[in-house]
Amino acid sequence: MRHSPPEQNGCGETHRVFNQPAPLENYNVYQADRILQFWVKRFDGDWGDARLSKFGERVGHDLLAAGFLANKHRPELSSHDRFGRRIDEIAYHPAYHQLMAHAIESGHCSLPWTEPQPGAHVVRAGLAYLHTHADPGSGCPLTMTFACVPALRQQSDMAKRWLPKILAPQYAPENRPWYNKPGVTIGMAMTEKQGGSDVRANTTNATPLGKPGPGQRYSLSGHKWFCSAPMSDAFLMLAKAGEQLSCFLVPRWCEDGSKNPIHIQRLKNKLGNCSNASAEIELRGAQGWLLGEEGRGIATIIQMVALTRYDCMLGSSALMAQAAKEAIWHTAGRDAFGKNLHQQPLMRNVLADLALEAEAALAVSMRVAHALDQSDGSEQASLVRCATAIGKYWLCKRAVQHTYEAMECIGGVGYVEENVASRLYREAPVNAIWEGSGNIQCLDLLRIIEREPASMEAMERELIAARGEYLGYDQYLDDVIQNLRDSQDLHSHARQRMEQLALAWQAATLIKYGEPLIAQAFVDSRLAPAQYHQFGTLNCRNIDLPAIIKRAMPHL
C-alpha cells in the first residue's frame, strides 16, 4: 500500500506531507483494478486482457491529465466567421482530441462490429469503462458512434456508404465533408422543447426532395432542444414525414460540398459533462436520408437507444468504481482520532458498502455485454431488452448518492476541483437524465410487461437460475415475482417494481457468476427486511468488511 511519498523541502531535506496520501495517478488502471479483471475474465476469458492492459496504461497516465484539461477548458462555439459567414464550428481543447483519438484507435466504437467473436462486447465494455476514468464527457460521441451501427444496418445502401467510415480506427476532427475524411463520428438529436422525452410530440417536418421512401433524400425543418456532440459528422434524428415519425441520417455537409443548414443556436451550460458540447439547433431545410420505412422511426432508432442506455449503465458503473477506489485509496493514507481511517470501524463500513455497490453495478453491466455477445439467440436478445431499462434506471440513480458519499469520505480535499471526486459527483446525474429519465425507463418496463412477455420471461428465468444458494434471496425473489403478477396499481407502483427487479438481478448475477464473499454481502445487506437509506449501514457481524475493501483497493 503506497502512502504519501517523501518530498524535497527548500533545504534539500525530505519531509512527508502530513496526513495526505499520494494521489492515485501514473498507474495502469486495468492492472490495478482486480474487480474489473475478474468480471472481464468471467465473461470473456483472456483474449482481451492485453488490449485492456495497454488501454489502461494510457488512461492512468497522460489521458488522466488530458481529462482534467478537457473539462477545465470547455468547448467554445463560433457561429460565424469574421466576414459574417455562417460556420457553426465548435473548438475543443487539444486534450479532448487526444482522448477521442485514443479511444477510436483502440476500438471503443468498433470492436464488436469489426471483430465479432465471443467476448467482443465484454472487452469493448472494458474499454468504455476504463475511458470513463479519464473523461466521461468524450464518452458521449464515442457511445453514439458505437450504437448507431444497428440502426444504419437497417438501410443497406446507407450502411454501405457510411459504415466503413464509422468503423474506421481513425479520428478526424476537421470540419470538412464526411466523404473526404478517413473516419467519422455520429451524434443524435431527438429532444424538442415541447416534447422532452416524449419524442412522439416532435414537430420537426421532413419533406421528400424527390421520390419518397427508404434511403431517399428529404428536407428537414424544425428545432432540436438537445443535440449531443454537435461537431459529429452526422446525426440520427426523428422527424415527421407527413404525420408519421421517421428516422433520418442528417450529415453536417451536403453531397455537393456545401454546408448543411444545421444552425447551432447555443451550447448548453451544463452542471457536468463539461468536456462534451451539447447544443440547441435549428434545421432550416437540412438534407437528411430516410432510414427504414416512413412511420417506423422509433422502431429504427430503438436499437441505438438500447445500446446508448447500456452505455449509461457502463458509465455509471465506472463512476462508482472510480469514486470507491479514490475513497479507499485516500482513506488508507490518512489518520483520524489516533488511528488510520481503514482501522476505524465506521469508516470501514462505509468503504465496504461503496465497494459492494460499485461491484454489483459492474456485474450486471458486464452481464448485459455477455448477453450482447450471444444476442443471435432470442433468449439473450430478449434479456437485453428489459435488462437495459432496469439497469439504466437503477445504476444511474445510485451513482449520484454513491459519488457524493465517496467525496465525503475524502473530505474537503474531494470538494475542490483539483480532485477528480468533484467531477465524478457533477457527472453522476447525466446518465440518469439522458436517454430517458427514471420515469421513462419505468414506462418502458411497463410496456415490456404488457407487450413483450418474452423479455420479462427471460429475466425471470435469469433470476430463478440463482435460487438455492441463499434463503434471503429465495424469499426476496418470491415477493418480486408475486408483485409482478399483481397488475393492480402497477403504473403508480412502477418504481417499486423496478427497484425490486434491479436488486434481485444484481443479487442473481453475483450469486451465479461472482465471488461468494460479495454475493453473500449483497444479499445480506440489500435484500434484508431491515433496510437503511445511507451507505455505511452494513451488518458487520455477517460481512467481512476488510476483505471487501481489500478486493477494491487499487493494486499497484
Backbone torsions as a table, in degrees:
resi	resn	phi	psi	omega
1	MET	NA	127.2	-176.2
2	ARG	-93.4	130.5	175.9
3	HIS	-110.7	-166.1	-175.9
4	SER	-63.1	126.7	-178.0
5	PRO	-77.2	156.0	174.3
6	PRO	-66.3	144.8	178.3
7	GLU	-124.8	156.1	179.4
8	GLN	-84.3	132.5	171.3
9	ASN	-95.5	-176.4	-174.4
10	GLY	-65.4	-18.4	-179.1
11	CYS	-95.9	8.5	-179.3
12	GLY	82.0	3.6	177.8
13	GLU	-90.8	162.5	179.1
14	THR	-102.1	147.4	173.1
15	HIS	-147.8	164.9	-179.8
16	ARG	-107.5	134.6	175.6
17	VAL	-63.8	121.9	-171.3
18	PHE	-64.6	124.7	168.4
19	ASN	58.8	29.1	176.2
20	GLN	-130.5	128.6	179.1
21	PRO	-78.0	163.2	172.4
22	ALA	-63.7	144.4	178.4
23	PRO	-65.2	151.2	179.8
24	LEU	-83.8	89.3	-176.5
25	GLU	-154.4	170.0	-179.5
26	ASN	55.0	57.9	-179.9
27	TYR	-151.3	163.8	177.0
28	ASN	-84.8	108.4	-173.0
29	VAL	-62.8	-37.3	-179.3
30	TYR	-70.1	-47.9	-178.6
31	GLN	-66.1	-25.7	179.6
32	ALA	-81.8	-14.4	-172.9
33	ASP	-104.5	91.9	-177.6
34	ARG	-69.3	-26.2	179.7
35	ILE	-71.3	-45.5	176.4
36	LEU	-60.1	-44.9	178.9
37	GLN	-58.0	-41.7	-179.7
38	PHE	-58.9	-48.6	-174.4
39	TRP	-76.0	-32.8	174.5
40	VAL	-62.5	-47.5	-177.6
41	LYS	-71.3	-27.9	177.4
42	ARG	-62.1	-38.6	-175.3
43	PHE	-107.5	-13.8	-175.0
44	ASP	-115.3	-35.4	-169.2
45	GLY	95.4	-136.9	-174.5
46	ASP	-120.2	-1.0	-170.9
47	TRP	-68.5	-23.4	-179.7
48	GLY	-96.3	1.6	-172.6
49	ASP	-61.3	-48.2	-177.7
50	ALA	-65.2	-38.9	179.6
51	ARG	-63.4	-43.9	-179.0
52	LEU	-70.1	-35.6	178.0
53	SER	-64.7	-43.6	177.9
54	LYS	-61.9	-41.8	179.0
55	PHE	-64.8	-45.6	-177.9
56	GLY	-65.2	-28.2	177.7
57	GLU	-64.6	-44.0	178.9
58	ARG	-69.1	-40.2	-178.4
59	VAL	-59.1	-41.1	-176.1
60	GLY	-80.7	-4.6	-178.8
61	HIS	-117.3	-101.0	-172.2
62	ASP	-69.1	-30.4	-177.8
63	LEU	-75.6	-27.8	174.2
64	LEU	-62.0	-43.6	176.2
65	ALA	-66.7	-38.6	178.7
66	ALA	-62.1	-36.1	178.8
67	GLY	-61.5	-41.0	176.9
68	PHE	-63.6	-43.1	-179.4
69	LEU	-65.8	-43.4	-177.8
70	ALA	-64.8	-28.7	178.6
71	ASN	-85.7	-28.1	178.0
72	LYS	-73.1	-41.8	-177.9
73	HIS	-102.6	93.4	-173.2
74	ARG	-71.0	157.0	176.5
75	PRO	-60.5	147.2	-179.3
76	GLU	-125.4	134.8	-177.7
77	LEU	-95.0	133.7	166.2
78	SER	-117.9	108.0	-177.5
79	SER	-78.1	-32.1	-178.9
80	HIS	-133.6	154.7	173.8
81	ASP	-84.9	-176.2	-173.9
82	ARG	-71.5	-11.6	176.5
83	PHE	-96.7	3.2	178.9
84	GLY	87.5	8.1	178.9
85	ARG	-83.4	141.3	-178.5
86	ARG	-70.5	124.1	178.6
87	ILE	-123.5	-27.9	178.0
88	ASP	47.7	59.2	-176.3
89	GLU	-117.5	140.7	-178.9
90	ILE	-117.2	129.4	179.8
91	ALA	-100.7	130.0	177.5
92	TYR	-110.6	155.8	172.9
93	HIS	-65.8	146.1	179.8
94	PRO	-54.7	-27.1	179.6
95	ALA	-63.5	-34.7	177.2
96	TYR	-62.0	-44.7	179.1
97	HIS	-65.7	-33.6	176.3
98	GLN	-62.0	-44.2	178.8
99	LEU	-64.0	-46.3	-179.4
100	MET	-63.3	-45.5	-177.6
101	ALA	-61.7	-44.4	-179.4
102	HIS	-61.8	-44.6	-177.8
103	ALA	-65.1	-46.4	-177.9
104	ILE	-66.6	-42.8	179.6
105	GLU	-65.8	-24.1	-178.8
106	SER	-89.7	-5.2	176.9
107	GLY	97.9	13.7	179.8
108	HIS	-54.2	-40.6	-176.2
109	CYS	-93.2	-13.0	-165.5
110	SER	-127.6	-18.2	-167.5
111	LEU	-50.1	-51.7	-177.9
112	PRO	-66.4	-23.4	-177.3
113	TRP	-87.5	-32.3	-178.0
114	THR	-94.3	-22.5	177.4
115	GLU	-129.1	65.8	-174.0
116	PRO	-73.6	86.5	178.2
117	GLN	-135.3	163.2	178.9
118	PRO	-55.8	128.8	-179.5
119	GLY	95.7	-6.7	-176.6
120	ALA	-64.1	-42.6	178.1
121	HIS	-67.1	-34.3	178.8
122	VAL	-65.5	-45.3	179.7
123	VAL	-66.1	-42.2	177.3
124	ARG	-62.2	-36.5	175.1
125	ALA	-61.1	-38.8	176.2
126	GLY	-62.5	-40.1	177.1
127	LEU	-62.3	-45.3	-179.9
128	ALA	-63.8	-42.0	178.9
129	TYR	-61.2	-45.8	-179.8
130	LEU	-67.8	-41.5	-179.7
131	HIS	-59.5	-36.5	179.7
132	THR	-59.7	-31.2	177.5
133	HIS	-61.6	-33.7	178.8
134	ALA	-81.8	-45.3	-177.6
135	ASP	-166.8	110.6	178.0
136	PRO	-69.0	-32.1	-173.4
137	GLY	-60.8	-45.8	179.4
138	SER	-68.3	-12.6	174.8
139	GLY	-65.7	-20.4	-178.3
140	CYS	-63.1	-57.4	177.6
141	PRO	-65.7	-30.2	177.7
142	LEU	-64.7	-43.6	178.8
143	THR	-61.4	-47.6	-176.6
144	MET	-67.2	-35.7	177.6
145	THR	-65.6	-41.6	175.5
146	PHE	-63.2	-44.6	-169.4
147	ALA	-80.2	-16.2	-175.9
148	CYS	-73.6	-16.1	-170.8
149	VAL	-58.8	-49.3	179.6
150	PRO	-59.4	-36.5	179.5
151	ALA	-67.8	-42.5	-180.0
152	LEU	-67.3	-34.3	-178.8
153	ARG	-65.2	-15.9	176.8
154	GLN	-74.4	-13.0	177.5
155	GLN	-123.4	93.2	-166.2
156	SER	-61.9	-37.3	-178.3
157	ASP	-68.3	-38.1	176.5
158	MET	-70.8	-38.5	179.3
159	ALA	-61.1	-40.4	-179.2
160	LYS	-61.0	-35.1	-178.3
161	ARG	-82.0	-40.4	-169.0
162	TRP	-93.7	-37.3	-171.5
163	LEU	-61.5	-36.8	176.7
164	PRO	-58.0	-33.8	177.8
165	LYS	-76.8	-40.4	-179.3
166	ILE	-64.0	-39.0	-175.3
167	LEU	-91.7	-1.4	179.8
168	ALA	-68.2	138.1	-179.9
169	PRO	-81.7	46.3	-177.3
170	GLN	-135.5	133.2	178.4
171	TYR	-103.3	124.8	-178.0
172	ALA	-131.2	90.5	-174.7
173	PRO	-78.3	-3.4	-175.9
174	GLU	-61.1	146.1	-179.7
175	ASN	-87.4	84.3	178.4
176	ARG	-149.7	167.6	-176.2
177	PRO	-54.5	142.5	-174.2
178	TRP	-60.7	-33.8	-175.4
179	TYR	-74.8	-8.1	175.4
180	ASN	-102.9	12.9	-177.7
181	LYS	-115.8	148.7	179.5
182	PRO	-75.0	-25.2	179.5
183	GLY	-149.6	153.6	-177.1
184	VAL	-134.0	163.0	172.3
185	THR	-121.5	157.1	-174.8
186	ILE	-123.0	137.9	175.5
187	GLY	-114.6	-169.8	-177.4
188	MET	-147.4	141.4	176.0
189	ALA	-139.4	103.1	-175.8
190	MET	-121.2	-41.6	-170.7
191	THR	-72.9	136.3	174.8
192	GLU	-123.7	159.2	-172.5
193	LYS	-57.2	-45.2	-173.4
194	GLN	-81.4	-15.2	-172.9
195	GLY	-109.5	-33.5	-175.1
196	GLY	59.1	-126.9	-178.8
197	SER	-73.3	-14.5	179.3
198	ASP	-85.1	87.0	-175.3
199	VAL	-68.2	-17.7	177.9
200	ARG	-67.7	-14.5	177.5
201	ALA	-88.0	7.6	-179.8
202	ASN	-57.1	141.8	178.5
203	THR	-116.2	-1.2	176.8
204	THR	-62.8	132.9	-176.9
205	ASN	-106.0	146.4	177.1
206	ALA	-127.2	124.3	-178.5
207	THR	-118.1	128.3	-179.5
208	PRO	-63.2	139.5	177.9
209	LEU	-92.1	1.1	177.7
210	GLY	-167.2	-129.4	176.9
211	LYS	-70.2	130.5	177.8
212	PRO	-77.6	164.3	173.8
213	GLY	129.6	173.9	-177.3
214	PRO	-56.7	134.7	178.6
215	GLY	79.8	0.2	-177.9
216	GLN	-92.6	162.4	-174.3
217	ARG	-91.6	135.2	-179.8
218	TYR	-128.0	162.5	173.7
219	SER	-108.0	123.8	-176.5
220	LEU	-107.8	132.9	176.9
221	SER	-132.7	131.6	-179.8
222	GLY	159.7	-162.4	-173.4
223	HIS	-135.6	139.8	175.1
224	LYS	-123.2	120.9	-176.4
225	TRP	-70.2	-32.9	177.0
226	PHE	-133.0	120.6	172.0
227	CYS	-120.6	112.4	-176.2
228	SER	-82.9	135.4	178.7
229	ALA	54.7	65.5	-172.0
230	PRO	-69.7	-7.4	174.2
231	MET	-92.8	11.0	174.8
232	SER	-65.2	163.7	-176.4
233	ASP	-81.9	-19.4	176.1
234	ALA	-161.0	163.7	-176.0
235	PHE	-134.3	143.3	167.3
236	LEU	-89.5	127.8	-177.2
237	MET	-135.0	152.3	171.4
238	LEU	-102.6	137.2	177.5
239	ALA	-151.7	160.5	-178.0
240	LYS	-95.3	120.0	170.6
241	ALA	-95.9	102.9	-166.3
242	GLY	71.4	-123.2	176.3
243	GLU	-107.1	9.7	-174.3
244	GLN	-103.6	125.0	-179.5
245	LEU	-73.7	123.1	-173.5
246	SER	-130.2	163.9	-176.6
247	CYS	-110.4	134.5	-176.7
248	PHE	-130.8	147.2	169.1
249	LEU	-99.0	118.4	-173.1
250	VAL	-118.6	106.6	179.6
251	PRO	-78.2	161.2	177.2
252	ARG	-77.9	-19.7	178.9
253	TRP	-125.6	144.0	178.3
254	CYS	-80.5	168.9	-177.6
255	GLU	-64.1	-28.2	-178.7
256	ASP	-86.2	6.1	178.1
257	GLY	88.8	1.6	176.4
258	SER	-87.2	161.1	-179.5
259	LYS	-75.2	128.0	176.0
260	ASN	-68.0	132.3	-174.9
261	PRO	-72.7	69.6	170.5
262	ILE	-105.7	102.8	-172.2
263	HIS	-97.1	120.0	178.2
264	ILE	-81.7	118.0	-178.5
265	GLN	-80.4	-40.7	-179.9
266	ARG	-169.0	162.8	169.3
267	LEU	-97.5	143.6	180.0
268	LYS	-76.3	136.7	175.2
269	ASN	-92.6	96.8	-167.3
270	LYS	-97.3	158.9	175.6
271	LEU	-61.3	-45.8	-179.7
272	GLY	-139.1	-157.9	179.3
273	ASN	54.5	40.3	-166.6
274	CYS	-73.6	-27.9	-179.2
275	SER	-71.5	-20.3	-176.4
276	ASN	-98.2	132.3	176.9
277	ALA	-83.2	138.4	171.4
278	SER	-129.9	132.5	-168.6
279	ALA	-126.1	161.3	167.7
280	GLU	-107.5	129.4	-171.2
281	ILE	-130.8	156.3	170.8
282	GLU	-116.0	136.3	175.8
283	LEU	-104.6	114.4	-175.8
284	ARG	-117.8	72.4	-177.0
285	GLY	78.4	32.4	-179.6
286	ALA	-69.1	139.0	-179.7
287	GLN	-83.0	133.4	178.0
288	GLY	-142.5	153.9	-177.6
289	TRP	-109.4	129.1	-176.6
290	LEU	-70.3	127.6	174.9
291	LEU	-102.2	118.1	-177.6
292	GLY	78.3	-168.6	-177.5
293	GLU	-79.7	153.6	170.7
294	GLU	-59.1	139.5	179.6
295	GLY	85.6	-3.6	-179.2
296	ARG	-110.2	30.1	-174.8
297	GLY	-61.3	-47.3	-178.4
298	ILE	-68.1	-40.7	178.7
299	ALA	-63.1	-33.4	-179.8
300	THR	-71.6	-42.9	-172.6
301	ILE	-88.4	-10.3	-172.4
302	ILE	-63.0	-32.5	178.7
303	GLN	-67.5	-36.3	175.3
304	MET	-65.4	-42.5	-179.3
305	VAL	-63.0	-40.7	179.1
306	ALA	-60.0	-40.7	-178.8
307	LEU	-74.2	-34.6	176.9
308	THR	-69.9	-35.0	175.3
309	ARG	-65.4	-39.2	176.2
310	TYR	-61.5	-40.0	177.1
311	ASP	-69.1	-26.9	171.6
312	CYS	-63.4	-38.2	174.6
313	MET	-60.7	-49.3	-179.7
314	LEU	-60.7	-43.3	-179.3
315	GLY	-62.4	-44.4	178.7
316	SER	-67.1	-37.3	175.9
317	SER	-60.9	-42.2	-179.8
318	ALA	-67.2	-40.3	177.8
319	LEU	-60.0	-45.0	-179.5
320	MET	-67.2	-40.2	178.9
321	ALA	-62.6	-45.5	-179.2
322	GLN	-65.8	-40.4	178.9
323	ALA	-62.4	-44.4	179.7
324	ALA	-64.0	-42.2	179.8
325	LYS	-64.6	-41.9	178.8
326	GLU	-62.9	-42.3	-179.7
327	ALA	-65.7	-44.8	-179.1
328	ILE	-65.9	-43.2	-179.7
329	TRP	-64.4	-45.9	-175.8
330	HIS	-65.6	-46.2	-177.4
331	THR	-69.3	-22.4	176.5
332	ALA	-66.8	-21.5	-178.0
333	GLY	-107.3	15.5	-177.8
334	ARG	-126.6	151.5	176.2
335	ASP	-115.2	150.4	175.0
336	ALA	-153.7	133.9	178.3
337	PHE	54.4	39.0	172.5
338	GLY	85.1	3.5	-179.9
339	LYS	-136.5	154.4	167.8
340	ASN	-62.2	141.4	-175.6
341	LEU	-59.6	-29.0	177.6
342	HIS	-68.3	-15.9	178.2
343	GLN	-94.7	-6.5	178.1
344	GLN	-81.2	118.6	-174.4
345	PRO	-53.9	-40.3	-176.5
346	LEU	-70.0	-42.7	177.0
347	MET	-64.7	-38.4	179.7
348	ARG	-61.1	-38.1	178.7
349	ASN	-63.7	-43.7	-179.7
350	VAL	-64.2	-47.1	-176.7
351	LEU	-63.4	-43.1	179.0
352	ALA	-64.0	-37.7	179.0
353	ASP	-65.2	-42.0	177.4
354	LEU	-63.5	-43.1	179.4
355	ALA	-64.0	-39.8	179.6
356	LEU	-63.7	-43.4	179.6
357	GLU	-63.0	-43.8	-178.4
358	ALA	-64.9	-41.0	-179.2
359	GLU	-69.3	-38.2	177.7
360	ALA	-62.9	-36.3	177.4
361	ALA	-66.5	-45.6	179.5
362	LEU	-64.0	-37.3	-177.7
363	ALA	-59.2	-48.9	-177.9
364	VAL	-73.8	-29.6	176.1
365	SER	-64.6	-43.7	177.3
366	MET	-69.4	-28.5	175.8
367	ARG	-65.5	-37.7	175.8
368	VAL	-65.8	-41.3	177.7
369	ALA	-59.1	-42.1	178.2
370	HIS	-63.0	-39.9	177.1
371	ALA	-65.7	-38.7	177.0
372	LEU	-63.0	-35.5	176.4
373	ASP	-65.7	-21.3	-178.5
374	GLN	-114.3	18.9	-169.8
375	SER	-74.9	-0.7	171.9
376	ASP	-65.6	-25.1	175.3
377	GLY	-86.0	140.6	-174.3
378	SER	-64.8	-31.3	-178.4
379	GLU	-62.1	-49.6	-178.3
380	GLN	-71.0	-36.3	176.5
381	ALA	-63.6	-39.2	177.4
382	SER	-65.8	-39.2	178.9
383	LEU	-62.8	-42.9	-179.1
384	VAL	-59.0	-38.3	-175.3
385	ARG	-56.7	-48.5	-179.4
386	CYS	-88.3	-27.4	-177.8
387	ALA	-63.4	-37.5	-178.7
388	THR	-69.3	-34.3	176.7
389	ALA	-67.8	-44.3	-179.7
390	ILE	-65.7	-48.1	-178.3
391	GLY	-66.1	-42.5	178.8
392	LYS	-58.9	-43.5	-179.7
393	TYR	-63.3	-52.8	-167.0
394	TRP	-81.1	-49.5	-175.7
395	LEU	-64.1	-41.0	-176.2
396	CYS	-69.5	-31.5	175.5
397	LYS	-73.1	-40.7	-178.0
398	ARG	-65.0	-29.5	-176.4
399	ALA	-62.1	-30.7	-176.8
400	VAL	-66.3	-52.6	179.6
401	GLN	-67.1	-36.6	-177.7
402	HIS	-63.1	-49.8	-177.7
403	THR	-66.0	-33.7	175.3
404	TYR	-63.6	-46.7	-177.1
405	GLU	-62.0	-39.4	177.7
406	ALA	-63.5	-40.0	178.5
407	MET	-64.1	-37.6	177.9
408	GLU	-65.4	-37.1	176.5
409	CYS	-59.8	-40.6	-179.7
410	ILE	-71.7	-34.0	177.2
411	GLY	92.2	-155.1	-175.9
412	GLY	-59.2	-30.4	177.4
413	VAL	-61.6	-32.6	-179.9
414	GLY	-76.1	-16.4	-176.1
415	TYR	-86.0	-14.6	-178.4
416	VAL	-89.7	155.7	-171.8
417	GLU	-68.7	-20.2	179.0
418	GLU	-69.0	-18.4	179.2
419	ASN	-96.9	139.7	-176.8
420	VAL	-66.6	-19.9	-176.2
421	ALA	-59.8	-37.8	-179.5
422	SER	-66.8	-37.3	177.8
423	ARG	-66.4	-40.5	179.4
424	LEU	-59.9	-41.0	-178.7
425	TYR	-67.0	-43.1	179.2
426	ARG	-70.3	-26.4	-179.9
427	GLU	-77.8	-28.4	-168.5
428	ALA	-56.7	-40.5	-177.2
429	PRO	-68.3	-18.9	-172.8
430	VAL	-57.1	-50.3	-174.7
431	ASN	-66.8	-26.0	177.9
432	ALA	-74.8	-30.3	-174.7
433	ILE	-90.5	-44.9	-176.9
434	TRP	-74.7	157.5	-179.9
435	GLU	59.4	33.1	177.2
436	GLY	97.0	111.7	-179.1
437	SER	-71.6	-175.4	-171.5
438	GLY	-55.5	-47.1	-178.6
439	ASN	-65.3	-33.6	177.9
440	ILE	-63.7	-41.1	178.4
441	GLN	-65.1	-37.7	177.5
442	CYS	-65.5	-42.9	177.8
443	LEU	-64.2	-35.8	177.1
444	ASP	-64.5	-41.3	178.0
445	LEU	-62.8	-42.0	178.0
446	LEU	-62.0	-38.9	177.5
447	ARG	-63.4	-39.9	178.3
448	ILE	-64.1	-44.0	-180.0
449	ILE	-60.0	-40.9	-174.5
450	GLU	-82.3	-34.5	-170.1
451	ARG	-116.2	-17.4	-176.8
452	GLU	-129.7	65.4	-175.3
453	PRO	-59.5	-26.9	-179.6
454	ALA	-62.2	-33.4	-179.0
455	SER	-68.9	-45.2	178.7
456	MET	-68.4	-33.5	177.5
457	GLU	-64.9	-36.9	177.3
458	ALA	-65.1	-40.8	177.6
459	MET	-65.9	-41.5	178.1
460	GLU	-60.7	-41.4	178.4
461	ARG	-64.6	-36.4	176.9
462	GLU	-62.2	-41.6	-179.2
463	LEU	-72.3	-40.8	-178.4
464	ILE	-66.5	-30.2	-179.1
465	ALA	-63.7	-17.2	-179.4
466	ALA	-95.5	4.7	179.3
467	ARG	-65.7	156.8	169.1
468	GLY	97.1	-7.4	-179.0
469	GLU	-97.6	-39.7	-175.7
470	TYR	-134.0	125.9	-179.9
471	LEU	-60.6	-40.1	-179.9
472	GLY	-59.8	-39.2	177.8
473	TYR	-67.7	-45.2	-177.7
474	ASP	-59.9	-41.9	179.5
475	GLN	-67.9	-40.0	179.2
476	TYR	-64.2	-42.7	-178.5
477	LEU	-64.3	-36.6	176.7
478	ASP	-57.4	-42.6	179.5
479	ASP	-67.2	-39.8	179.9
480	VAL	-60.3	-49.6	-177.7
481	ILE	-65.4	-40.0	178.8
482	GLN	-63.3	-42.8	-180.0
483	ASN	-66.2	-34.9	177.3
484	LEU	-67.0	-30.0	179.6
485	ARG	-74.7	-21.8	-177.2
486	ASP	-86.8	106.3	-176.3
487	SER	-86.0	-5.5	-179.2
488	GLN	-68.3	128.9	179.5
489	ASP	56.0	28.0	-176.9
490	LEU	-61.5	-37.7	-177.4
491	HIS	-67.2	-41.9	-179.3
492	SER	-76.1	-19.2	178.7
493	HIS	-103.6	17.0	-172.7
494	ALA	-62.2	-35.7	179.2
495	ARG	-67.4	-35.8	176.3
496	GLN	-62.5	-45.9	-179.0
497	ARG	-65.1	-39.7	179.7
498	MET	-62.5	-45.2	-179.5
499	GLU	-63.6	-43.5	178.6
500	GLN	-60.8	-44.7	179.3
501	LEU	-62.3	-42.7	-178.3
502	ALA	-62.1	-46.1	-179.6
503	LEU	-66.1	-40.8	178.6
504	ALA	-64.0	-39.9	-178.8
505	TRP	-69.5	-40.8	175.8
506	GLN	-60.8	-45.5	179.8
507	ALA	-61.8	-44.3	-178.7
508	ALA	-62.2	-40.1	-179.7
509	THR	-66.2	-42.5	178.4
510	LEU	-66.7	-38.6	179.5
511	ILE	-66.0	-45.9	-173.0
512	LYS	-78.3	-36.1	-172.2
513	TYR	-119.7	-17.3	-169.5
514	GLY	-94.7	-172.1	176.3
515	GLU	-79.5	135.2	179.0
516	PRO	-54.3	-36.0	177.9
517	LEU	-55.1	-45.0	-177.4
518	ILE	-77.0	-41.4	-179.6
519	ALA	-60.6	-46.7	-179.5
520	GLN	-63.1	-43.2	179.9
521	ALA	-62.2	-39.4	-179.4
522	PHE	-67.4	-46.3	-179.9
523	VAL	-61.9	-45.7	-177.3
524	ASP	-66.2	-30.3	-176.0
525	SER	-97.2	-42.4	-173.4
526	ARG	-89.1	-25.0	-176.4
527	LEU	-107.6	1.6	-178.6
528	ALA	-69.1	150.1	179.3
529	PRO	-59.4	-40.0	178.5
530	ALA	-82.3	117.0	-176.4
531	GLN	-118.0	144.1	176.6
532	TYR	-122.0	164.1	-170.7
533	HIS	-102.6	-9.4	-176.3
534	GLN	-116.7	156.3	170.6
535	PHE	-70.0	151.7	-179.1
536	GLY	93.2	21.4	-178.5
537	THR	-118.7	29.9	177.7
538	LEU	-70.7	151.3	175.2
539	ASN	-83.0	98.0	-171.5
540	CYS	-70.9	-10.1	176.8
541	ARG	-73.6	-28.2	-176.3
542	ASN	-106.4	-9.9	-171.2
543	ILE	-122.4	133.5	-179.2
544	ASP	-83.2	86.6	-175.6
545	LEU	-61.7	-48.2	-179.5
546	PRO	-59.5	-36.3	-179.4
547	ALA	-66.7	-38.3	179.2
548	ILE	-67.3	-41.8	178.4
549	ILE	-64.2	-43.8	179.9
550	LYS	-60.8	-38.4	179.7
551	ARG	-63.6	-35.3	-176.9
552	ALA	-90.2	-13.4	179.9
553	MET	-62.9	129.1	175.7
554	PRO	-54.8	132.0	-174.7
555	HIS	-99.9	98.1	-176.6
556	LEU	-107.2	NA	NA
